[in-house]
Each structure stands twice: as structure tokens, then as C-alpha cells.
Amino acid sequence: MNRLRMIFRVTVFVIVGLLLHYVLPQHDMVRITSTEVIRTDFSGFNRFFYAQADSGNVDQPTRDLRLINTDKRETFLLGFIPRDSTEVMVYRNEDTGWIWPPYFKFDSSDLQAEAASAAKEDGWHVMTHYGWRIRWASIYPNAIDIRPVEGPDVRVIPWFNTFFFTFLIIAIVTIRAMWRQFRERKVDPLLDQAGDKFDEVQAGVAERRSGVRKWMNTWRKPENRK
Amino acid sequence: MGFVRLVVFGFLLLSVIYLSLSWFTRSLRRESLENEWDEDQPEGISRDDYVAAGIKDYNDGLRPKLLLLVYVIPTVLVATIVYLTNSN
């Protein structure tokens, strides 16, 4: 039982961790090399990893997809430790609209224009994005924002994620406290009441039995009474 | 359409959070009122009356109204994210 619970907890933790890793913003240090538009025919599987058509348009099974090609500085440990080497990285550039994930991005065209103008120069940029590059399923991370920086060694502080995790911890502690209060004030009294009823019934049975016993005893000789 | 969905489901979700929090804070207040009465055993007022008066004071006070921030903060947050994401 304990092992099952352990497996369940680890599974939930891994799933939530993966979800957060996919959805939360990350910062890459990139040199933008070019931008392009390709037509994309989604499959049932990889459709799940794309947003919808540009905000305000109708969604069709096939549509154009904006891509931003870059040279990205490689990192270790979720981007916290920079390395000296670079690799190519391709980002998609899609509106997230009013739905999921809640970036409320409607300016894909403007971002593409920014990327195109950044591609002309050779400078470093911070690319804010979410999502994963999964090559075998043609899945790209979604670019959110491009900001020019002086060089690849500029330190980016993940403010949003800091606040997000602080808030998450506060929320978990609050929900725990709320649940305990609910148990203490609402559930336990009900259980106590049920327990009391049960005790009363038992006491009643015992008394009735003792009544019967008393009556039986009237028939017995004094030395045999129970 | 997406905006309408966001507003409707957002409102429902925030209402659930608001109602839970308002029950929770009131319940904490009630518990501490009960504990106060148990400790002091004030003359001339029964435990139930003491707690009821305390809860009434609490309801009239500022704290339950502050919980309405549950609706305000996410709205401001969404507006800020919309602005920050879409401004160049």
C-alpha cells in the first residue's frame, strides 16, 4: 500500500513538473539568423502542441506557421549554467490568444517583424519562450518576446518564475490549512455525532440486557444470581 | 469567443476560490472567538452569544471585504500580462 502511494505521488510530481516545464517561460540567449513561414499539416498527435490560428481568424486543418531560426547558446541545468558552444534552435511564433497557455499573445506578426529586423544584425538577444523542441514530431517552442542584449553573458533573472513558485507554495500551504480546518470544523463533528449515536444504541442494548438479566435473577436462588 | 470563455470560466473559478477563502477565514475567526471565551469565561454572556457578536463584528469589518481582491488581482494581472506581452 505504501509503495503504491509512493508510486502515485512520484507520478503526479513528474507530470506536474513536466507540465510546468512546458508552460512556464524560459529565456534563451540567441542570435537570430532568419525568419520563415512554412505550411503545416498537423497530425492528431502534434496538433496538441500547437496553438490555434491567429487571434480573430478561423482555425483550419492546415495553415502557415511562422518560424524564427536562431543560433542558441547551449546551457546546462534548465538554462542556469551557460556553456561556450552554440546549437541551432527553431522557434515557432504563434498567437496563444485568450486560451491556454495564458500568455495572452496576439502580436505574432509584430514579433516576426522584430525577429526579421534582428536577423539583419549579428547581435545577441534574449528569447523568451515556452515549450519544447521535439524533432521527431516537428514540435517547436513558442517565442513570446525578443529583447536585444549586449552580449551572451548577460544574466537574466527569471522574475516571473520566482513569483510563480512563491505563489504556488503559498497556495499549497493555504489549501492544506483550509482542508484541515474543514476536517476539524465540519467533518469530525459529524463523525463524532455518528459515534455518539452508536454509543447510545450500544448503551441502550446493554441496559435492556441488564433488565432481562435482572428479571431472570428473580427466578434464581440468591447464591446463583449473576 | 475565446475572451467570453475566459471571462465565464475565470469568474466561476475565482468564485470558488472566493467562497472557500471566505468560509475559511470566518471559520478561523469563530474558532479563536470560542477559544477566547473558554479562556476568559466572561460573566453575563453565553458562549454562543459571544461568538455570534464577534462574528458580526468580523462581518462588518474590513477583512471580509479585502477578500474581494481575489477577483481584482487576477484581472489586473491578466491586463498587465496582455500589455507586457503585446507591447514592443
Interface residues (C-beta under 8 A of the other chain):
Chain A: S55 G97 W98 I99 P102 Y103 F104 K105 F106 D107 D110 E114 I144 D145 T174 A177 M178 Q181 F182 R185
Chain B: G2 F3 R5 L6 S20 L21 F24 S27 L28 E31 V78 I81 V82 T85 N86 N88
